[in-house]
Amino acid sequence: MIFTGVAYAMGGSPGGGAGGGSGFLGFLPILLMFVIFYFLLIRPQQKQARKQQDFIRNLKIGDRVVTTGGIHGEIKGLTDTTLTLEIADKVRVKVTRSAVSGSSQDAAAPEAQKPA
């Protein structure tokens, strides 16, 4: 008589099924986490990378830029992979296009907005 409680506890689900949709319901939280990560992390990062590539592709002579190393300069020459920056009078350096992080005006904008 004592073992009948154990036998019922080990029995299958009512109706004889093995759980039906429990596989999908177990996978649903992982799927929702992926969707959330896509919209909060992956998609904005892709948009930012696309914007940076467009910026680098559209550089022209005379633009003032900042490199990833923090060097400010004006573009004096362009090739497919490199550009020549004039960082002071008659001081020019060659950098790869991918080393350009942004426009010099974008870097100076936060300083102009500071209250005096």
OpenMM code with the backbone's topology and positions (N, CA, C; nanometers):
from openmm import Vec3, app, unit

residues = "MET ILE PHE THR GLY VAL ALA TYR ALA MET GLY GLY SER PRO GLY GLY GLY ALA GLY GLY GLY SER GLY PHE LEU GLY PHE LEU PRO ILE LEU LEU MET PHE VAL ILE PHE TYR PHE LEU LEU ILE ARG PRO GLN GLN LYS GLN ALA ARG LYS GLN GLN ASP PHE ILE ARG ASN LEU LYS ILE GLY ASP ARG VAL VAL THR THR GLY GLY ILE HIS GLY GLU ILE LYS GLY LEU THR ASP THR THR LEU THR LEU GLU ILE ALA ASP LYS VAL ARG VAL LYS VAL THR ARG SER ALA VAL SER GLY SER SER GLN ASP ALA ALA ALA PRO GLU ALA GLN LYS PRO ALA".split()
positions = [
    Vec3(0.0794, -0.1197, 0.0000),
    Vec3(0.0000, 0.0000, 0.0000),
    Vec3(0.0842, 0.1271, 0.0000),
    Vec3(0.1951, 0.1231, 0.0569),
    Vec3(0.2802, 0.2408, 0.0631),
    Vec3(0.3328, 0.2768, -0.0749),
    Vec3(0.3559, 0.1810, -0.1607),
    Vec3(0.4150, 0.2062, -0.2920),
    Vec3(0.3174, 0.2617, -0.3950),
    Vec3(0.1908, 0.2640, -0.3655),
    Vec3(0.0961, 0.3155, -0.4644),
    Vec3(0.1127, 0.4647, -0.4865),
    Vec3(0.1494, 0.5396, -0.3840),
    Vec3(0.1744, 0.6836, -0.3990),
    Vec3(0.2920, 0.7094, -0.4911),
    Vec3(0.3938, 0.6262, -0.4800),
    Vec3(0.5106, 0.6393, -0.5654),
    Vec3(0.4744, 0.6028, -0.7088),
    Vec3(0.3920, 0.5034, -0.7272),
    Vec3(0.3533, 0.4619, -0.8614),
    Vec3(0.2751, 0.5716, -0.9318),
    Vec3(0.1865, 0.6395, -0.8609),
    Vec3(0.1121, 0.7490, -0.9231),
    Vec3(0.2035, 0.8669, -0.9554),
    Vec3(0.3004, 0.8927, -0.8709),
    Vec3(0.3916, 1.0038, -0.8935),
    Vec3(0.4769, 0.9809, -1.0173),
    Vec3(0.5078, 0.8577, -1.0483),
    Vec3(0.5927, 0.8271, -1.1627),
    Vec3(0.5136, 0.8067, -1.2904),
    Vec3(0.3831, 0.8121, -1.2821),
    Vec3(0.2996, 0.7909, -1.4002),
    Vec3(0.3129, 0.9048, -1.4984),
    Vec3(0.2679, 0.8833, -1.6222),
    Vec3(0.2737, 0.9848, -1.7264),
    Vec3(0.1726, 1.0950, -1.7024),
    Vec3(0.1679, 1.1901, -1.7939),
    Vec3(0.0730, 1.3001, -1.7806),
    Vec3(-0.0675, 1.2479, -1.8072),
    Vec3(-0.1677, 1.3131, -1.7516),
    Vec3(-0.3044, 1.2691, -1.7754),
    Vec3(-0.3375, 1.2740, -1.9237),
    Vec3(-0.4068, 1.1778, -1.9715),
    Vec3(-0.4415, 1.1734, -2.1125),
    Vec3(-0.3408, 1.0941, -2.1922),
    Vec3(-0.2335, 1.0474, -2.1317),
    Vec3(-0.1375, 0.9620, -2.1980),
    Vec3(-0.0349, 1.0337, -2.2828),
    Vec3(-0.0439, 1.1670, -2.3002),
    Vec3(0.0520, 1.2411, -2.3819),
    Vec3(0.1839, 1.2588, -2.3085),
    Vec3(0.2868, 1.2973, -2.3814),
    Vec3(0.4189, 1.3160, -2.3219),
    Vec3(0.4495, 1.4635, -2.3015),
    Vec3(0.3547, 1.5477, -2.2923),
    Vec3(0.3807, 1.6893, -2.2666),
    Vec3(0.3471, 1.7774, -2.3850),
    Vec3(0.3370, 1.7254, -2.5035),
    Vec3(0.2946, 1.8005, -2.6210),
    Vec3(0.3854, 1.9164, -2.6565),
    Vec3(0.3505, 2.0389, -2.6188),
    Vec3(0.4236, 2.1601, -2.6570),
    Vec3(0.5301, 2.2012, -2.5580),
    Vec3(0.5672, 2.1188, -2.4647),
    Vec3(0.6644, 2.1600, -2.3636),
    Vec3(0.8013, 2.1862, -2.4246),
    Vec3(0.8363, 2.1236, -2.5372),
    Vec3(0.9640, 2.1496, -2.6033),
    Vec3(0.9711, 2.2916, -2.6552),
    Vec3(0.8658, 2.3379, -2.7179),
    Vec3(0.8620, 2.4745, -2.7691),
    Vec3(0.8589, 2.5753, -2.6550),
    Vec3(0.7814, 2.5465, -2.5504),
    Vec3(0.7730, 2.6388, -2.4368),
    Vec3(0.9060, 2.6490, -2.3643),
    Vec3(0.9845, 2.5438, -2.3657),
    Vec3(1.1178, 2.5495, -2.3048),
    Vec3(1.2141, 2.6316, -2.3888),
    Vec3(1.1927, 2.6334, -2.5174),
    Vec3(1.2790, 2.7079, -2.6091),
    Vec3(1.2391, 2.8548, -2.6212),
    Vec3(1.1173, 2.8879, -2.5843),
    Vec3(1.0640, 3.0233, -2.5984),
    Vec3(1.1442, 3.1302, -2.5228),
    Vec3(1.1859, 3.1099, -2.3976),
    Vec3(1.2654, 3.2143, -2.3306),
    Vec3(1.3978, 3.2438, -2.4005),
    Vec3(1.4616, 3.1414, -2.4551),
    Vec3(1.5876, 3.1631, -2.5273),
    Vec3(1.5611, 3.2443, -2.6542),
    Vec3(1.4531, 3.2125, -2.7222),
    Vec3(1.4163, 3.2868, -2.8422),
    Vec3(1.3853, 3.4333, -2.8094),
    Vec3(1.3130, 3.4570, -2.7015),
    Vec3(1.2818, 3.5945, -2.6604),
    Vec3(1.4083, 3.6706, -2.6222),
    Vec3(1.5028, 3.6045, -2.5555),
    Vec3(1.6290, 3.6716, -2.5197),
    Vec3(1.7052, 3.7110, -2.6459),
    Vec3(1.7067, 3.6242, -2.7473),
    Vec3(1.7752, 3.6576, -2.8720),
    Vec3(1.7100, 3.7783, -2.9399),
    Vec3(1.5792, 3.7828, -2.9421),
    Vec3(1.5080, 3.8950, -3.0037),
    Vec3(1.5401, 4.0251, -2.9293),
    Vec3(1.5413, 4.0204, -2.7981),
    Vec3(1.5737, 4.1399, -2.7186),
    Vec3(1.7173, 4.1839, -2.7448),
    Vec3(1.8125, 4.0892, -2.7452),
    Vec3(1.9518, 4.1241, -2.7734),
    Vec3(1.9663, 4.1828, -2.9139),
    Vec3(1.8913, 4.1299, -3.0097),
    Vec3(1.9009, 4.1814, -3.1455),
    Vec3(1.8602, 4.3282, -3.1502),
    Vec3(1.7467, 4.3615, -3.0900),
    Vec3(1.6977, 4.4990, -3.0989),
    Vec3(1.7718, 4.5953, -3.0070),
    Vec3(1.8305, 4.5477, -2.8987),
    Vec3(1.9000, 4.6382, -2.8074),
    Vec3(2.0501, 4.6476, -2.8331),
    Vec3(2.1112, 4.5437, -2.8893),
    Vec3(2.2560, 4.5445, -2.9060),
    Vec3(2.3014, 4.5305, -3.0508),
    Vec3(2.2569, 4.4282, -3.1185),
    Vec3(2.3107, 4.3955, -3.2502),
    Vec3(2.2686, 4.4977, -3.3552),
    Vec3(2.1405, 4.5284, -3.3635),
    Vec3(2.0904, 4.6195, -3.4668),
    Vec3(2.1486, 4.7612, -3.4540),
    Vec3(2.1503, 4.8224, -3.3347),
    Vec3(2.2114, 4.9559, -3.3250),
    Vec3(2.3605, 4.9555, -3.3590),
    Vec3(2.4301, 4.8476, -3.3239),
    Vec3(2.5724, 4.8395, -3.3554),
    Vec3(2.5941, 4.8295, -3.5062),
    Vec3(2.5097, 4.7560, -3.5757),
    Vec3(2.5194, 4.7468, -3.7212),
    Vec3(2.4901, 4.8812, -3.7875),
    Vec3(2.3915, 4.9541, -3.7359),
    Vec3(2.3593, 5.0856, -3.7915),
    Vec3(2.4752, 5.1821, -3.7721),
    Vec3(2.5398, 5.1777, -3.6552),
    Vec3(2.6533, 5.2653, -3.6277),
    Vec3(2.7721, 5.2302, -3.7175),
    Vec3(2.7970, 5.1018, -3.7382),
    Vec3(2.9069, 5.0592, -3.8253),
    Vec3(2.8807, 5.1029, -3.9693),
    Vec3(2.7577, 5.0914, -4.0152),
    Vec3(2.7218, 5.1341, -4.1511),
    Vec3(2.7407, 5.2853, -4.1660),
    Vec3(2.7031, 5.3612, -4.0641),
    Vec3(2.7189, 5.5064, -4.0668),
    Vec3(2.8676, 5.5448, -4.0732),
    Vec3(2.9521, 5.4741, -3.9962),
    Vec3(3.0961, 5.5007, -3.9958),
    Vec3(3.1576, 5.4664, -4.1325),
    Vec3(3.1160, 5.3564, -4.1929),
    Vec3(3.1668, 5.3197, -4.3249),
    Vec3(3.1277, 5.4231, -4.4298),
    Vec3(3.0057, 5.4724, -4.4234),
    Vec3(2.9626, 5.5764, -4.5170),
    Vec3(3.0440, 5.7039, -4.4981),
    Vec3(3.0717, 5.7386, -4.3720),
    Vec3(3.1513, 5.8585, -4.3429),
    Vec3(3.2908, 5.8448, -4.4030),
    Vec3(3.3550, 5.7300, -4.3825),
    Vec3(3.4903, 5.7083, -4.4341),
    Vec3(3.4900, 5.7056, -4.5867),
    Vec3(3.3887, 5.6471, -4.6451),
    Vec3(3.3797, 5.6383, -4.7908),
    Vec3(3.3629, 5.7772, -4.8538),
    Vec3(3.2975, 5.8709, -4.7839),
    Vec3(3.2671, 6.0028, -4.8399),
    Vec3(3.3658, 6.1115, -4.7994),
    Vec3(3.4818, 6.0749, -4.7465),
    Vec3(3.5822, 6.1749, -4.7116),
    Vec3(3.6344, 6.2430, -4.8374),
    Vec3(3.6675, 6.3721, -4.8232),
    Vec3(3.7224, 6.4459, -4.9368),
    Vec3(3.8299, 6.5417, -4.8868),
    Vec3(3.9088, 6.5899, -4.9785),
    Vec3(4.0176, 6.6816, -4.9441),
    Vec3(3.9583, 6.8086, -4.8830),
    Vec3(4.0188, 6.8533, -4.7740),
    Vec3(3.9730, 6.9726, -4.7042),
    Vec3(3.8917, 6.9421, -4.5791),
    Vec3(3.8433, 6.8179, -4.5637),
    Vec3(3.7679, 6.7808, -4.4430),
    Vec3(3.8612, 6.7780, -4.3221),
    Vec3(3.8098, 6.8239, -4.2100),
    Vec3(3.8852, 6.8161, -4.0847),
    Vec3(3.8362, 6.6931, -4.0086),
    Vec3(3.9304, 6.6053, -3.9691),
    Vec3(3.8954, 6.4783, -3.9071),
    Vec3(3.9791, 6.4543, -3.7823),
    Vec3(3.9349, 6.3542, -3.7051),
    Vec3(4.0069, 6.3081, -3.5866),
    Vec3(4.0342, 6.1600, -3.6054),
    Vec3(4.1578, 6.1180, -3.5763),
    Vec3(4.1909, 5.9767, -3.5874),
    Vec3(4.1573, 5.9060, -3.4565),
    Vec3(4.1634, 5.7733, -3.4594),
    Vec3(4.1364, 5.6967, -3.3373),
    Vec3(4.2417, 5.7232, -3.2311),
    Vec3(4.3580, 5.7702, -3.2710),
    Vec3(4.4628, 5.8057, -3.1760),
    Vec3(4.4478, 5.9457, -3.1200),
    Vec3(4.3495, 6.0224, -3.1678),
    Vec3(4.3235, 6.1557, -3.1157),
    Vec3(4.3925, 6.2669, -3.1919),
    Vec3(4.4493, 6.2380, -3.3074),
    Vec3(4.5177, 6.3400, -3.3861),
    Vec3(4.4150, 6.4139, -3.4723),
    Vec3(4.4139, 6.5454, -3.4586),
    Vec3(4.3254, 6.6299, -3.5384),
    Vec3(4.4031, 6.6793, -3.6594),
    Vec3(4.3389, 6.6778, -3.7744),
    Vec3(4.4070, 6.7271, -3.8935),
    Vec3(4.3121, 6.7513, -4.0076),
    Vec3(4.3681, 6.8112, -4.1127),
    Vec3(4.2917, 6.8396, -4.2336),
    Vec3(4.3420, 6.7487, -4.3445),
    Vec3(4.2497, 6.6914, -4.4197),
    Vec3(4.2870, 6.5988, -4.5267),
    Vec3(4.3470, 6.6779, -4.6428),
    Vec3(4.4698, 6.6391, -4.6814),
    Vec3(4.5384, 6.7040, -4.7942),
    Vec3(4.5555, 6.6099, -4.9121),
    Vec3(4.5414, 6.4800, -4.8898),
    Vec3(4.5546, 6.3847, -4.9993),
    Vec3(4.4776, 6.2576, -4.9679),
    Vec3(4.4269, 6.1921, -5.0724),
    Vec3(4.3459, 6.0716, -5.0561),
    Vec3(4.3887, 5.9632, -5.1532),
    Vec3(4.3890, 5.8395, -5.1075),
    Vec3(4.3969, 5.7232, -5.1954),
    Vec3(4.2867, 5.6281, -5.1510),
    Vec3(4.2832, 5.5098, -5.2111),
    Vec3(4.1792, 5.4134, -5.1743),
    Vec3(4.1916, 5.3662, -5.0303),
    Vec3(4.3151, 5.3525, -4.9807),
    Vec3(4.3352, 5.2965, -4.8464),
    Vec3(4.3954, 5.3939, -4.7470),
    Vec3(4.4606, 5.4990, -4.7925),
    Vec3(4.5257, 5.5925, -4.7004),
    Vec3(4.4812, 5.7347, -4.7283),
    Vec3(4.5097, 5.8205, -4.6315),
    Vec3(4.4897, 5.9635, -4.6514),
    Vec3(4.6017, 6.0379, -4.5820),
    Vec3(4.6311, 6.1554, -4.6328),
    Vec3(4.7375, 6.2381, -4.5779),
    Vec3(4.6731, 6.3510, -4.4988),
    Vec3(4.7114, 6.3601, -4.3725),
    Vec3(4.6582, 6.4640, -4.2841),
    Vec3(4.7651, 6.5687, -4.2584),
    Vec3(4.7253, 6.6941, -4.2640),
    Vec3(4.8146, 6.8010, -4.2217),
    Vec3(4.7747, 6.8370, -4.0794),
    Vec3(4.8654, 6.8077, -3.9844),
    Vec3(4.8336, 6.8294, -3.8429),
    Vec3(4.8898, 6.9605, -3.7904),
    Vec3(4.9830, 7.0203, -3.8641),
    Vec3(5.0379, 7.1525, -3.8336),
    Vec3(5.0948, 7.2063, -3.9647),
    Vec3(5.1435, 7.3308, -3.9641),
    Vec3(5.2002, 7.3870, -4.0866),
    Vec3(5.3150, 7.2997, -4.1346),
    Vec3(5.3024, 7.2504, -4.2572),
    Vec3(5.4036, 7.1679, -4.3231),
    Vec3(5.4366, 7.0389, -4.2482),
    Vec3(5.3447, 6.9922, -4.1640),
    Vec3(5.3612, 6.8638, -4.0956),
    Vec3(5.2473, 6.7733, -4.1411),
    Vec3(5.2834, 6.6716, -4.2178),
    Vec3(5.1824, 6.5824, -4.2744),
    Vec3(5.2121, 6.4383, -4.2326),
    Vec3(5.1061, 6.3651, -4.2054),
    Vec3(5.1180, 6.2237, -4.1706),
    Vec3(5.0215, 6.1443, -4.2576),
    Vec3(5.0610, 6.0196, -4.2870),
    Vec3(4.9732, 5.9311, -4.3623),
    Vec3(4.9095, 5.8334, -4.2649),
    Vec3(4.7796, 5.8163, -4.2764),
    Vec3(4.7061, 5.7208, -4.1929),
    Vec3(4.6125, 5.6406, -4.2823),
    Vec3(4.5743, 5.5236, -4.2361),
    Vec3(4.4772, 5.4453, -4.3112),
    Vec3(4.3394, 5.5066, -4.2914),
    Vec3(4.2526, 5.4836, -4.3867),
    Vec3(4.1167, 5.5380, -4.3769),
    Vec3(4.0442, 5.4856, -4.2537),
    Vec3(4.0691, 5.3604, -4.2182),
    Vec3(3.9990, 5.3029, -4.1032),
    Vec3(4.0425, 5.3660, -3.9713),
    Vec3(4.1532, 5.4411, -3.9705),
    Vec3(4.1991, 5.5066, -3.8482),
    Vec3(4.1223, 5.6354, -3.8193),
    Vec3(4.0395, 5.6800, -3.9120),
    Vec3(3.9602, 5.8014, -3.8909),
    Vec3(3.8378, 5.7648, -3.8080),
    Vec3(3.8222, 5.8346, -3.6953),
    Vec3(3.7088, 5.8025, -3.6082),
    Vec3(3.5911, 5.8974, -3.6270),
    Vec3(3.6163, 6.0172, -3.6768),
    Vec3(3.5049, 6.1091, -3.6960),
    Vec3(3.5503, 6.2441, -3.7444),
    Vec3(3.4541, 6.3328, -3.7549),
    Vec3(3.4794, 6.4683, -3.7993),
    Vec3(3.5347, 6.5512, -3.6839),
    Vec3(3.6193, 6.6449, -3.7154),
    Vec3(3.6760, 6.7313, -3.6121),
    Vec3(3.5688, 6.8209, -3.5517),
    Vec3(3.4665, 6.8562, -3.6284),
    Vec3(3.3575, 6.9382, -3.5763),
    Vec3(3.2767, 6.8580, -3.4735),
    Vec3(3.2596, 6.7262, -3.4965),
    Vec3(3.1876, 6.6425, -3.4005),
    Vec3(3.2618, 6.6338, -3.2685),
    Vec3(3.3946, 6.6300, -3.2736),
    Vec3(3.4744, 6.6201, -3.1516),
    Vec3(3.4732, 6.7511, -3.0741),
    Vec3(3.4618, 6.8643, -3.1443),
    Vec3(3.4626, 6.9943, -3.0776),
    Vec3(3.3257, 7.0348, -3.0262),
    Vec3(3.2211, 6.9713, -3.0698),
    Vec3(3.0860, 7.0103, -3.0318),
    Vec3(3.0583, 7.0034, -2.8808),
    Vec3(3.1012, 6.8989, -2.8074),
    Vec3(3.0724, 6.8976, -2.6637),
    Vec3(3.1383, 7.0129, -2.5878),
    Vec3(3.2569, 7.0577, -2.6325),
    Vec3(3.3235, 7.1695, -2.5666),
    Vec3(3.2451, 7.2991, -2.5855),
    Vec3(3.1833, 7.3175, -2.7009),
    Vec3(3.1086, 7.4399, -2.7299),
    Vec3(2.9793, 7.4457, -2.6487),
    Vec3(2.9273, 7.3319, -2.6039),
    Vec3(2.8023, 7.3292, -2.5325),
    Vec3(2.8195, 7.3460, -2.3815),
    Vec3(2.9423, 7.3463, -2.3321),
    Vec3(2.9652, 7.3616, -2.1883),
    Vec3(2.9270, 7.5019, -2.1429),
    Vec3(2.8570, 7.5123, -2.0270),
    Vec3(2.8241, 7.6463, -1.9772),
    Vec3(2.9487, 7.7176, -1.9232),
    Vec3(2.9529, 7.8496, -1.9389),
    Vec3(3.0701, 7.9268, -1.8946),
    Vec3(3.0618, 7.9600, -1.7482),
] * unit.nanometer
topology = app.Topology()
chain = topology.addChain("A")
for resn in residues:
    res = topology.addResidue(resn, chain)
    for name in ("N", "CA", "C"):
        topology.addAtom(name, app.Element.getBySymbol(name[0]), res)
